[in-house]
Amino acid sequence: MFPEAQQSAPLMRRDGERLTVELHGELDVAMVLDIEDPLLQELRLPTAELVLDIRLLTFVDCSGIALIERLRARLDLTDGRMVLICTDPFVLRILTYLGVPDSIPVLASPPYDSYRAQPSADG
């Protein structure tokens, strides 16, 4: 039996209509099941830009890519935009192979003054 992987809860910070979310560890089906509902709940608030900071991810699988695409599609409904912050060569290779940069900009650093996301007022 394998030990359960420790998943970090996403760190979220809202600055007006910009939501910054930091993900740590492995973006796999287990993490997706834990974080999708809270992320979608947060996106019910007006969100012009979602900055998904995945620099601390070490792995992403197809369920993680599907979540990223669902978040992008959700933002498209309200004319919001999404950017990914990613520097891990392995994760970048997966994103590129699957065509994610064709629909979502992938940057090496945040598109604003750098700060680490802090928990939102709701958690």
C-alpha positions as CSV (number, residue, x, y, z in Angstrom):
1,M,0.0,0.0,0.0
2,F,1.3,3.4,-0.9
3,P,1.3,6.3,1.6
4,E,-1.1,9.0,0.8
5,A,0.5,12.0,-0.9
6,Q,0.3,15.2,1.1
7,Q,-1.5,17.8,-0.9
8,S,-1.2,21.5,-0.1
9,A,-4.3,23.6,-0.2
10,P,-4.1,26.4,-2.7
11,L,-3.1,29.7,-1.5
12,M,-5.4,32.4,-2.8
13,R,-5.2,36.1,-2.8
14,R,-7.7,38.5,-4.3
15,D,-6.6,42.0,-5.3
16,G,-9.7,43.7,-6.7
17,E,-10.7,41.6,-9.7
18,R,-7.4,39.7,-9.9
19,L,-7.3,36.3,-8.2
20,T,-3.9,34.8,-7.7
21,V,-3.8,31.1,-6.8
22,E,-0.6,29.2,-5.9
23,L,-0.6,25.4,-6.2
24,H,2.1,23.2,-4.6
25,G,3.0,19.6,-5.1
26,E,1.3,17.4,-7.6
27,L,-1.7,18.5,-9.7
28,D,-3.3,15.1,-10.1
29,V,-6.8,13.8,-9.6
30,A,-6.5,13.8,-5.8
31,M,-5.6,17.5,-5.8
32,V,-8.2,18.4,-8.4
33,L,-10.9,16.8,-6.3
34,D,-9.8,18.9,-3.3
35,I,-9.4,22.2,-5.0
36,E,-11.9,22.5,-7.9
37,D,-15.0,23.4,-5.9
38,P,-13.2,26.1,-3.8
39,L,-11.7,27.6,-6.9
40,L,-15.0,27.7,-8.8
41,Q,-16.6,29.2,-5.7
42,E,-14.0,32.0,-5.6
43,L,-14.6,32.6,-9.3
44,R,-18.2,33.5,-8.6
45,L,-16.8,36.8,-7.5
46,P,-16.0,39.3,-10.3
47,T,-12.7,38.1,-11.7
48,A,-11.1,39.8,-14.6
49,E,-7.8,37.9,-14.3
50,L,-6.8,34.6,-12.7
51,V,-3.1,34.2,-12.2
52,L,-2.4,30.5,-11.6
53,D,1.1,30.2,-10.1
54,I,2.2,26.7,-10.6
55,R,6.0,27.2,-10.1
56,L,5.9,24.9,-7.1
57,L,4.2,22.0,-8.9
58,T,6.4,19.0,-9.5
59,F,3.9,17.0,-11.5
60,V,0.7,17.5,-13.5
61,D,-1.5,14.8,-15.0
62,C,-4.4,14.9,-17.5
63,S,-6.9,15.7,-14.7
64,G,-4.8,18.8,-13.8
65,I,-4.7,20.0,-17.4
66,A,-8.5,19.4,-17.6
67,L,-9.0,21.6,-14.5
68,I,-6.8,24.4,-16.0
69,E,-8.9,24.2,-19.2
70,R,-12.2,24.3,-17.2
71,L,-11.0,27.3,-15.2
72,R,-10.1,29.1,-18.5
73,A,-13.5,28.2,-20.0
74,R,-15.2,29.6,-16.9
75,L,-13.3,32.8,-17.2
76,D,-14.2,33.0,-20.9
77,L,-17.9,33.2,-19.9
78,T,-17.2,36.5,-18.2
79,D,-14.5,37.9,-20.5
80,G,-11.9,37.2,-17.8
81,R,-8.4,36.1,-18.7
82,M,-6.1,33.5,-17.2
83,V,-2.3,33.3,-17.1
84,L,-0.1,30.5,-15.8
85,I,3.2,31.2,-14.0
86,C,5.5,28.2,-14.6
87,T,9.2,27.6,-14.5
88,D,9.5,23.8,-14.0
89,P,10.9,22.3,-17.2
90,F,9.0,19.0,-16.8
91,V,5.6,20.8,-16.2
92,L,6.4,23.2,-19.0
93,R,7.0,20.3,-21.4
94,I,3.7,18.7,-20.5
95,L,1.8,22.0,-20.9
96,T,3.5,22.7,-24.3
97,Y,3.0,19.1,-25.5
98,L,-0.8,19.4,-24.8
99,G,-1.0,22.9,-26.4
100,V,-1.9,24.8,-23.2
101,P,0.2,27.9,-24.2
102,D,-2.0,28.2,-27.4
103,S,-5.0,29.2,-25.3
104,I,-3.4,30.4,-22.0
105,P,-0.3,32.6,-21.7
106,V,2.5,30.9,-19.8
107,L,4.9,33.3,-18.1
108,A,8.1,32.8,-16.0
109,S,7.0,35.4,-13.4
110,P,3.8,37.2,-12.3
111,P,2.6,40.0,-14.6
112,Y,2.5,42.4,-11.7
113,D,4.7,43.3,-8.7
114,S,5.7,40.0,-7.2
115,Y,4.1,38.9,-3.9
116,R,3.3,35.5,-2.5
117,A,-0.4,34.8,-2.4
118,Q,-2.0,34.9,1.0
119,P,-5.2,33.2,2.1
120,S,-8.3,35.1,1.0
121,A,-10.6,36.5,3.6
122,D,-12.8,33.4,3.4
123,G,-9.9,31.0,3.9
